[in-house]
Amino acid sequence: MHLTHLGHACLFVETGGSRLLLDPGTFSRGFEELTGLDAILITHQHVDHVDAERLPALLEANDGAQLLAEPEIAAELTKVGLDARPLHAGEKVSVGAAGVQAVGGTHALIHADIPRVGNVGLVVSADGEPTLFHPGDCYDARPDDGEAPGGVDILALPLNAPWAALKETVDFLRAVHPRSAVPIHDALLSATGRALYLRVIGGLIGDGTEINDLADAGRVEVG
């Protein structure tokens, strides 16, 4: 599996001959230049995970790419003329030789006064390739054995968010227990703050997992 971190929550995933773009949001850059995509997948409606202004041009440049999105944002995108297919929690779809399983269904709690929205984590797998889990904005929902055969090899790990505390980040990482953790969801951090998060998480990560930081690294083979 090859991964390219395009900033914040956005990952370009190449696996099993399929090319998938996950969460192209307003805090990310470079995804608008991609061509030959098989699918664009969106975990939820927040703008740091979906850039509605750049999405139409991206779809036009990738004619035939599936647009798969959490049902609430799929409905909104459909209203503005985009052919978005809702991806429900528990559903599995095929994208070429790759499979995508949706898990969860609800965004993490930000505050009791802020209504919770839908969120689907994405489990991406292909025969003979590592399994990737992108949770979107939620630490509660995790793949079960049927959704991630052999377990999660690569976890896209949100580092920082209004809905997250570092202690929860570490507990989530330990619970999933991937071979590799790829830091994402970091646009709100300064360089100093990001380094601090990585240092603290690295010291608490436990055995069997390594941090694989893809920031500014380009296309990297992981797993």
Secondary structure, DSSP 8 states (H G I E B T S, - for coil): -EEEE-STT-EEEEETTEEEEE---TT--SGGG--S-SEEEE--SSTTT--TTTHHHHHHHTTT-EEEE-HHHHHHHHHTT--EEE--TT-EEEETTEEEEEEEEE---S-TTS---EEEEEEEEETTS--EEE--S-SS----TTTSTT--SEEEEE---TT--HHHHHHHHHHH--SEEEEE--TTS-HHHHHHHHHHHHHHS-TT-EE---TT--EEE--
